């Protein structure tokens, strides 16, 4: 017999005790630990890399991504996203999701109001490490971003039923894979 269960979104306040113990999300900002807003947590940008040369490939058994070059923050802690360029943005925060939880990610509205596309995926149970997102500046003008700025929002949701924990090759926050590799 099929039993249908509704998933729920965890309120930030319901998770703070576990988070303060070092579970679920590590390195949250003081703002998020003391006064989170809404139904999730804001995430900060730690580093940026620009996607460079090389082609990507996604096949049944193998994959490959273009290489990426790390970009240094200027002396004031800023980077300008150039027009029509795609960057890989890594979070300050690190995740360690238990078996009954998954995370969904959304841009802060300043990004889309400025023509910056934010691309993400679902974070499955069992993933450990920082998150990486793609940011693409679609405008002709540069977009300035400061290191440590809140740029993404995560919502944590329940997962009902048994799941296989994530054991993929992106575990730990690996950024790119510029050579063909077998998929797990």
Backbone as CSV, one residue per row, in Angstrom:
resi,resn,N_x,N_y,N_z,CA_x,CA_y,CA_z,C_x,C_y,C_z
1,UNK,0.832,-1.166,0.000,0.000,0.000,0.000,0.889,1.244,0.000
2,UNK,0.578,2.207,-0.837,1.325,3.455,-0.947,0.821,4.436,0.094
3,UNK,1.745,4.971,0.878,1.390,5.979,1.868,1.972,7.298,1.400
4,UNK,1.116,8.269,1.216,1.576,9.576,0.751,1.834,10.473,1.954
5,UNK,3.050,11.002,1.999,3.409,11.927,3.065,3.802,13.251,2.440
6,UNK,3.425,14.304,3.090,3.800,15.625,2.620,5.173,15.978,3.160
7,UNK,5.979,16.561,2.305,7.252,17.061,2.815,6.986,18.419,3.456
8,UNK,7.877,18.818,4.328,7.711,20.097,4.966,8.997,20.878,4.884
9,UNK,8.873,22.180,4.963,10.028,23.064,5.020,10.321,23.302,6.489
10,UNK,11.572,23.092,6.867,11.971,23.354,8.244,12.144,24.852,8.448
11,UNK,11.586,25.382,9.505,11.831,26.790,9.816,13.259,26.917,10.332
12,UNK,13.901,28.042,10.063,15.268,28.222,10.573,15.357,28.041,12.086
13,UNK,14.403,28.601,12.809,14.444,28.505,14.273,14.380,27.061,14.755
14,UNK,13.700,26.190,14.001,13.591,24.788,14.419,14.918,24.040,14.241
15,UNK,15.844,24.596,13.463,17.119,23.928,13.174,18.312,24.528,13.906
16,UNK,18.146,25.702,14.484,19.293,26.415,15.044,20.021,25.650,16.140
17,UNK,19.315,24.920,16.969,19.991,24.169,18.027,20.957,23.146,17.429
18,UNK,20.505,22.406,16.416,21.371,21.417,15.755,22.518,22.098,15.006
19,UNK,22.230,23.215,14.368,23.258,23.941,13.623,24.336,24.449,14.579
20,UNK,23.935,24.947,15.722,24.921,25.434,16.706,25.798,24.300,17.237
21,UNK,25.334,23.060,17.152,26.131,21.893,17.547,27.080,21.456,16.430
22,UNK,27.032,22.135,15.278,27.911,21.783,14.161,27.278,20.830,13.173
23,UNK,25.967,20.648,13.252,25.259,19.753,12.335,24.548,20.545,11.239
24,UNK,24.233,19.919,10.151,23.429,20.399,9.015,24.163,21.446,8.187
25,UNK,24.426,22.645,8.757,25.146,23.720,8.055,26.189,24.288,9.015
26,UNK,27.423,24.356,8.536,28.498,24.967,9.322,28.878,26.321,8.715
27,UNK,29.428,27.194,9.529,29.930,28.514,9.114,28.833,29.503,8.735
28,UNK,27.630,29.338,9.272,26.600,30.349,9.040,27.052,31.667,9.652
29,UNK,26.637,32.761,9.056,26.987,34.080,9.583,26.262,34.310,10.908
30,UNK,26.794,35.260,11.672,26.147,35.625,12.945,24.722,36.091,12.701
31,UNK,24.501,36.814,11.608,23.153,37.284,11.274,22.193,36.105,11.167
32,UNK,22.607,35.064,10.467,21.727,33.909,10.277,21.567,33.109,11.559
33,UNK,22.610,33.060,12.385,22.516,32.331,13.651,21.648,33.061,14.664
34,UNK,21.596,34.390,14.573,20.868,35.169,15.571,19.503,35.658,15.125
35,UNK,19.327,35.946,13.848,18.053,36.511,13.386,17.750,36.120,11.947
36,UNK,17.653,34.810,11.651,17.325,34.423,10.267,15.921,34.904,9.898
37,UNK,15.761,35.281,8.637,14.463,35.769,8.163,13.785,34.720,7.301
38,UNK,12.470,34.702,7.348,11.695,33.854,6.452,11.825,32.377,6.750
39,UNK,11.857,31.579,5.683,11.808,30.122,5.824,13.125,29.427,5.489
40,UNK,14.203,30.192,5.448,15.495,29.576,5.131,16.645,30.418,5.634
41,UNK,17.831,30.115,5.119,19.052,30.794,5.515,19.718,31.421,4.295
42,UNK,20.265,32.617,4.475,21.059,33.231,3.417,22.472,32.677,3.475
43,UNK,23.072,32.511,2.290,24.427,31.983,2.148,25.335,33.066,1.583
44,UNK,26.592,33.038,1.991,27.566,34.047,1.588,28.552,33.483,0.572
45,UNK,29.090,34.384,-0.219,30.043,33.985,-1.254,31.465,34.002,-0.690
46,UNK,32.163,32.889,-0.846,33.542,32.767,-0.359,34.544,32.979,-1.476
47,UNK,34.269,32.371,-2.648,35.229,32.471,-3.755,34.500,32.415,-5.089
48,UNK,35.189,32.915,-6.108,34.669,32.923,-7.474,35.747,32.423,-8.423
49,UNK,35.325,31.640,-9.396,36.188,31.198,-10.488,35.427,31.426,-11.779
50,UNK,36.126,31.838,-12.827,35.490,32.044,-14.118,35.672,30.777,-14.946
51,UNK,34.589,30.328,-15.592,34.667,29.154,-16.465,35.476,29.550,-17.690
52,UNK,36.453,28.708,-18.006,37.410,29.034,-19.055,37.273,28.138,-20.258
53,UNK,38.427,27.700,-20.721,38.513,26.930,-21.948,38.185,25.458,-21.716
54,UNK,37.996,24.788,-22.811,37.682,23.363,-22.766,36.189,23.145,-22.882
55,UNK,35.851,22.061,-23.481,34.429,21.756,-23.655,33.963,20.847,-22.537
56,UNK,32.679,20.900,-22.275,32.073,20.005,-21.307,31.433,18.834,-22.014
57,UNK,31.169,17.791,-21.273,30.560,16.597,-21.839,29.801,15.858,-20.742
58,UNK,28.590,15.440,-21.053,27.806,14.616,-20.132,27.282,13.435,-20.937
59,UNK,27.837,12.278,-20.636,27.457,11.050,-21.335,26.885,10.074,-20.336
60,UNK,26.446,8.942,-20.802,25.855,7.934,-19.920,26.850,7.506,-18.851
61,UNK,28.086,7.258,-19.234,29.064,6.726,-18.284,30.169,7.700,-17.885
62,UNK,30.340,8.794,-18.631,31.441,9.714,-18.330,30.948,11.158,-18.329
63,UNK,31.802,12.030,-17.806,31.520,13.462,-17.822,32.826,14.234,-17.805
64,UNK,32.698,15.525,-18.179,33.844,16.431,-18.188,33.283,17.848,-18.129
65,UNK,33.969,18.733,-17.420,33.565,20.141,-17.386,34.714,20.999,-17.910
66,UNK,34.406,22.192,-18.400,35.488,23.104,-18.760,36.307,23.450,-17.517
67,UNK,37.519,23.903,-17.717,38.338,24.328,-16.580,37.826,25.682,-16.081
68,UNK,38.266,26.052,-14.903,37.890,27.341,-14.321,39.111,27.932,-13.636
69,UNK,39.231,29.247,-13.721,40.357,29.937,-13.090,39.851,30.761,-11.922
70,UNK,40.472,30.569,-10.777,40.127,31.321,-9.582,40.408,32.804,-9.810
71,UNK,39.519,33.644,-9.310,39.664,35.090,-9.434,39.959,35.653,-8.054
72,UNK,40.915,36.548,-7.997,41.265,37.170,-6.725,40.380,38.381,-6.464
73,UNK,39.998,38.571,-5.227,39.239,39.748,-4.817,40.188,40.936,-4.863
74,UNK,39.685,42.115,-5.230,40.555,43.285,-5.228,40.877,43.683,-3.787
75,UNK,41.660,44.725,-3.594,42.118,45.107,-2.258,40.972,45.513,-1.330
76,UNK,39.822,45.831,-1.910,38.649,46.177,-1.106,37.684,45.008,-0.931
77,UNK,38.045,43.829,-1.481,37.207,42.646,-1.343,36.103,42.524,-2.375
78,UNK,36.285,43.121,-3.556,35.277,43.073,-4.613,35.804,42.351,-5.858
79,UNK,34.864,41.829,-6.627,35.133,41.294,-7.968,34.020,41.805,-8.863
80,UNK,34.367,42.140,-10.099,33.351,42.537,-11.072,33.089,41.371,-12.003
81,UNK,31.816,40.969,-12.083,31.414,39.923,-13.021,31.286,40.575,-14.392
82,UNK,32.066,40.105,-15.332,32.064,40.667,-16.676,30.828,40.210,-17.450
83,UNK,30.444,41.014,-18.426,29.285,40.723,-19.265,29.452,39.390,-19.980
84,UNK,28.370,38.631,-20.046,28.306,37.355,-20.762,29.366,36.354,-20.324
85,UNK,29.748,36.396,-19.076,30.697,35.434,-18.514,29.999,34.640,-17.418
86,UNK,30.410,33.387,-17.273,29.843,32.523,-16.246,30.916,32.205,-15.218
87,UNK,30.512,32.300,-13.974,31.408,32.113,-12.835,30.875,31.001,-11.945
88,UNK,31.780,30.312,-11.277,31.409,29.339,-10.256,31.626,29.996,-8.903
89,UNK,30.538,30.103,-8.146,30.561,30.772,-6.844,30.451,29.718,-5.753
90,UNK,31.387,29.736,-4.816,31.427,28.761,-3.724,31.009,29.461,-2.438
91,UNK,30.214,28.763,-1.640,29.701,29.332,-0.396,30.711,29.261,0.746
92,UNK,30.580,30.192,1.678,31.324,30.137,2.952,30.807,28.970,3.792
93,UNK,29.522,28.720,3.675,28.862,27.698,4.483,29.128,26.307,3.921
94,UNK,29.189,25.334,4.811,29.360,23.936,4.417,28.191,23.124,4.953
95,UNK,27.742,22.187,4.145,26.578,21.374,4.482,26.987,19.966,4.878
96,UNK,26.172,19.361,5.709,26.261,17.941,6.036,24.832,17.494,6.341
97,UNK,24.127,17.135,5.275,22.702,16.860,5.402,22.445,15.432,5.871
98,UNK,21.567,15.277,6.882,21.201,13.940,7.337,20.273,13.261,6.326
99,UNK,19.994,12.008,6.553,19.222,11.188,5.625,17.807,11.704,5.387
100,UNK,17.245,12.426,6.334,15.859,12.870,6.200,15.726,14.318,5.737
101,UNK,16.779,14.858,5.088,16.757,16.265,4.721,17.406,16.484,3.360
102,UNK,16.855,17.447,2.602,17.439,17.908,1.344,17.396,19.429,1.354
103,UNK,18.193,20.063,0.504,18.228,21.525,0.446,17.924,21.997,-0.967
104,UNK,17.169,23.076,-1.048,16.846,23.745,-2.302,17.468,25.132,-2.249
105,UNK,17.878,25.666,-3.407,18.600,26.929,-3.434,17.962,27.906,-4.404
106,UNK,18.011,29.166,-4.015,17.423,30.248,-4.796,18.359,31.454,-4.741
107,UNK,18.280,32.326,-5.765,19.093,33.540,-5.715,18.470,34.556,-4.773
108,UNK,19.284,35.418,-4.203,18.750,36.615,-3.560,18.234,37.486,-4.691
109,UNK,17.195,38.233,-4.456,16.524,38.946,-5.543,17.382,40.021,-6.196
110,UNK,18.383,40.545,-5.510,19.262,41.538,-6.128,19.932,40.961,-7.368
111,UNK,20.236,39.668,-7.363,20.880,39.066,-8.534,19.974,39.147,-9.750
112,UNK,18.752,38.616,-9.663,17.926,38.618,-10.866,17.432,40.017,-11.225
113,UNK,17.322,40.902,-10.245,16.953,42.292,-10.525,18.087,43.030,-11.248
114,UNK,19.287,42.457,-11.204,20.459,43.042,-11.861,20.857,42.289,-13.130
115,UNK,20.070,41.294,-13.536,20.379,40.539,-14.748,21.436,39.477,-14.571
116,UNK,21.647,39.030,-13.330,22.610,37.968,-13.060,21.840,36.667,-12.853
117,UNK,22.090,35.692,-13.728,21.439,34.391,-13.613,22.137,33.560,-12.541
118,UNK,21.343,32.854,-11.762,21.821,31.988,-10.685,21.358,30.586,-11.019
119,UNK,22.283,29.641,-11.104,21.918,28.267,-11.411,22.392,27.366,-10.286
120,UNK,21.524,26.423,-9.920,21.836,25.526,-8.806,21.198,24.169,-9.047
121,UNK,21.417,23.285,-8.111,20.771,21.972,-8.146,20.267,21.649,-6.753
122,UNK,19.524,20.579,-6.640,19.057,20.109,-5.336,20.245,19.497,-4.611
123,UNK,20.352,19.764,-3.326,21.405,19.155,-2.527,20.818,17.936,-1.832
124,UNK,21.323,16.740,-2.148,20.748,15.523,-1.583,21.288,15.203,-0.193
125,UNK,20.572,14.358,0.479,21.004,13.832,1.772,22.381,13.203,1.622
126,UNK,23.236,13.437,2.608,24.554,12.809,2.609,25.666,13.640,2.010
127,UNK,25.330,14.759,1.342,26.389,15.601,0.781,27.113,16.312,1.921
128,UNK,28.435,16.399,1.816,29.250,17.098,2.807,30.156,18.076,2.071
129,UNK,30.072,19.349,2.421,30.961,20.352,1.850,30.240,21.625,1.499
130,UNK,30.986,22.583,0.919,30.373,23.837,0.478,29.565,23.593,-0.792
131,UNK,28.731,24.539,-1.126,27.968,24.464,-2.370,28.618,25.331,-3.428
132,UNK,28.440,24.919,-4.686,28.916,25.685,-5.831,27.721,25.995,-6.714
133,UNK,27.609,27.263,-7.108,26.534,27.709,-7.993,27.143,28.408,-9.194
134,UNK,26.385,28.508,-10.273,26.826,29.272,-11.436,26.160,30.643,-11.420
135,UNK,26.940,31.678,-11.675,26.439,33.042,-11.832,26.843,33.520,-13.218
136,UNK,25.867,33.996,-14.000,26.144,34.517,-15.336,25.613,35.931,-15.430
137,UNK,26.489,36.865,-15.762,26.085,38.256,-15.938,25.561,38.417,-17.364
138,UNK,24.259,38.647,-17.511,23.639,38.751,-18.832,23.630,40.180,-19.367
139,UNK,24.058,41.136,-18.567,24.007,42.547,-18.962,25.300,42.981,-19.645
140,UNK,25.272,44.124,-20.296,26.471,44.671,-20.923,27.407,45.277,-19.883
141,UNK,26.842,45.768,-18.777,27.644,46.364,-17.723,28.131,45.289,-16.758
142,UNK,29.256,45.569,-16.109,29.775,44.672,-15.077,28.837,44.675,-13.872
143,UNK,28.903,43.606,-13.099,28.160,43.509,-11.838,29.178,43.285,-10.732
144,UNK,29.135,44.133,-9.719,30.107,44.067,-8.627,29.553,43.236,-7.475
145,UNK,30.400,42.361,-6.933,30.001,41.549,-5.787,31.149,41.549,-4.780
146,UNK,30.778,41.614,-3.507,31.768,41.676,-2.431,31.919,40.318,-1.767
147,UNK,33.142,39.973,-1.436,33.395,38.717,-0.730,32.620,38.725,0.586
148,UNK,31.927,37.631,0.855,31.124,37.513,2.070,29.703,38.029,1.928
149,UNK,29.348,38.582,0.749,27.987,39.083,0.546,26.997,37.924,0.516
150,UNK,25.802,38.167,1.036,24.734,37.174,0.957,24.197,37.182,-0.478
151,UNK,24.296,36.035,-1.163,23.906,35.983,-2.567,22.927,34.853,-2.880
152,UNK,22.791,33.906,-1.982,21.912,32.749,-2.211,21.077,32.507,-0.963
153,UNK,19.995,31.780,-1.141,19.091,31.442,-0.041,18.824,29.942,-0.116
154,UNK,18.885,29.268,1.023,18.585,27.844,1.042,17.365,27.567,1.901
155,UNK,16.574,26.637,1.439,15.433,26.114,2.182,15.701,24.639,2.411
156,UNK,15.552,24.214,3.645,15.771,22.814,4.001,14.412,22.135,4.112
157,UNK,14.301,20.999,3.468,13.033,20.291,3.416,13.202,18.857,3.887
158,UNK,12.116,18.303,4.367,12.169,16.921,4.847,12.110,15.945,3.674
159,UNK,12.685,14.790,3.891,12.638,13.694,2.928,12.011,12.518,3.658
160,UNK,10.908,12.008,3.138,10.281,10.863,3.796,10.644,9.589,3.052
161,UNK,10.815,8.519,3.797,11.187,7.247,3.198,12.699,7.096,3.100
162,UNK,13.110,5.904,2.816,14.544,5.588,2.744,15.156,6.211,1.495
163,UNK,16.373,6.716,1.627,17.128,7.249,0.492,18.555,6.704,0.546
164,UNK,19.179,6.651,-0.606,20.607,6.362,-0.653,21.333,7.681,-0.488
165,UNK,22.243,7.752,0.451,22.985,8.975,0.689,23.883,9.301,-0.494
166,UNK,24.102,10.587,-0.727,24.956,11.051,-1.818,26.377,10.540,-1.627
167,UNK,26.925,9.978,-2.677,28.319,9.532,-2.649,28.996,9.857,-3.979
168,UNK,28.481,10.906,-4.619,28.993,11.309,-5.924,30.351,11.967,-5.865
169,UNK,30.869,12.235,-7.038,32.224,12.744,-7.173,32.368,14.236,-6.874
170,UNK,31.266,14.928,-6.666,31.347,16.346,-6.311,31.399,16.520,-4.796
171,UNK,31.327,15.396,-4.068,31.397,15.423,-2.605,32.594,16.244,-2.150
172,UNK,32.398,17.087,-1.163,33.481,17.887,-0.619,33.694,19.216,-1.321
173,UNK,32.929,19.485,-2.373,33.013,20.777,-3.031,33.991,20.875,-4.179
174,UNK,34.330,19.748,-4.804,35.219,19.810,-5.982,34.601,20.756,-7.010
175,UNK,35.416,21.597,-7.630,34.906,22.659,-8.487,34.681,22.227,-9.933
176,UNK,35.671,21.614,-10.557,35.572,21.226,-11.968,36.227,19.866,-12.167
177,UNK,35.968,19.276,-13.335,36.619,18.031,-13.742,36.909,18.155,-15.237
178,UNK,38.076,18.757,-15.604,38.346,19.048,-17.015,38.784,17.855,-17.861
179,UNK,38.832,16.660,-17.270,39.186,15.453,-18.027,38.049,14.462,-17.906
180,UNK,37.859,13.638,-18.939,36.808,12.628,-18.876,37.001,11.743,-17.659
181,UNK,35.924,11.487,-16.945,35.969,10.578,-15.808,34.721,9.713,-15.819
182,UNK,34.858,8.526,-15.285,33.721,7.628,-15.144,32.789,8.185,-14.073
183,UNK,31.512,8.151,-14.329,30.536,8.563,-13.325,30.262,7.414,-12.386
184,UNK,30.015,7.772,-11.134,29.659,6.749,-10.130,28.225,6.334,-10.360
